Amino acid sequence: MKTDPVTPADLVRSVIAVPPLARAADGSADVEQNRKIVGWMAEGGVSSFLYGGNANFYHLGLAEFPSVLDMMVEIAPADGWMIPAFGPDFGKALDQVRILRDYDFPTAMALPMNGPTKPAGVATGLRRIADAYGRPITAYVRAENYFAPRDMAALIADGVVCVVKYAVERADPGTDRYLSELVEAIGTERLVSGIGERPAIVHVLDFGVAAFTSGSVTIAPHMSTAILKALKSRDRQTAEALRERFLAFEDQRDAHSPIVVLHDAVQLVGIAETGPIQPYLANLDPGQVAGVADAAKALYEENRRYLSDPAT
Ligand SMILES: N[C@@H](CC=O)C(=O)O
């Protein structure tokens, strides 16, 4: 498992997978099923695994936190970069990074707080959390002006933040003044696109961000890895043709909850038993299952076809 400090090169060596967290029927994190998920992605060229939103870390309590971190260490591939998350509120974040100090993860991600915040307060909070952790943290922005670009530049310059995951959704990802301001303030080498395959091409090729995170890579790791490869060689046409195959599944995720659909889809296609999702989320409603299963199986099948013949 990677334990040395994060460098810009780490961000581009693999798609940064954001997998679900499989749980056993009793609700405990299931080591063997999570190992299967990681192993499947590793076969597809993935070596970076971020346990954050899709693993529903938002609702992970303090008491369970160490056992889930232990599991991440246990299932990490030899060359794997495992990134846990903490938060989203400041108090839980501080408590969790005190636990994280006992582990060798080189960074951990601050989940974005979807509640009362001010940009200056977020900047101060991230600085205090990183101080308590004693290591640089990964920042995650999902909402316009969550933090000020100039504050983020200072946090990076001071070694407080080592990666920024950008996930503000736009109808047209090519029109994004906040992202432009962020690029202007912090550059691109520590900035990753954080909304999966859909906006990744525009973020990487047009805004210059370094790489991208993905949930659907859990279903189709070989094709997602191929998108990263195409982006690295600035082959937009290949990247777009591959991305097209993800969209029906991404539509299901957008329609019913990206986290829940991914969690249940991994089981529906037979990669692993993901089991019950932690409240306050809930598994798919019965009426949603058929549509999700169809789209997930189609994506999984596209990946299998790609694997047997990348030219198709
Ligand atoms: N939210 C995106 C990327 C992960 O953070 C996804 O699930 O595809």
The ligand as a Tripos MOL2 file, in Angstrom:
@<TRIPOS>MOLECULE
LIG
    8     7     1     0     0
SMALL
NO_CHARGES

@<TRIPOS>ATOM
      1 N1        -19.1800   11.1600   -7.8340 N.3       1 LIG1
      2 C1        -18.4880   10.5880   -8.9420 C.3       1 LIG1
      3 C2        -17.0390   10.4990   -8.7440 C.3       1 LIG1
      4 C3        -16.7060   10.0890   -7.4360 C.2       1 LIG1
      5 O1        -16.5380   10.8480   -6.5270 O.2       1 LIG1
      6 C4        -18.9760    9.2140   -9.2360 C.2       1 LIG1
      7 O2        -19.5040    8.5740   -8.3350 O.co2     1 LIG1
      8 O3        -18.8080    8.7890  -10.3790 O.co2     1 LIG1
@<TRIPOS>BOND
     1     1     2 1
     2     2     3 1
     3     2     6 1
     4     3     4 1
     5     4     5 2
     6     6     7 2
     7     6     8 1
@<TRIPOS>SUBSTRUCTURE
     1 LIG1         1 GROUP 0 **** ****
